């Protein structure tokens, strides 16, 4: 079996470029705990699926300013890990 080594690469950023949501891994939905009031038995925690709070169900989020690097010419770059 071939082993792949992660390598850093610089990718030029352009307007509208997004990344996979780190919270839901691009699924757009997450499993959440929801407290349910039950006056007789003291209540319980139910599990529900809902849109991700981070990406609002899109599965993608914008890059933060901390993730963008500027070169001498004013171009913005993103450092990303790729596997060969």
Secondary structure, 3 states (H helix, E strand, C coil): CCCCCEEEEEEECCCCCEEECCCCCCCCEEEEEEEECCCCCCCEEEEEEEECCCCCCCCEEECCHHHEEECCCCCEEEEEEEEC
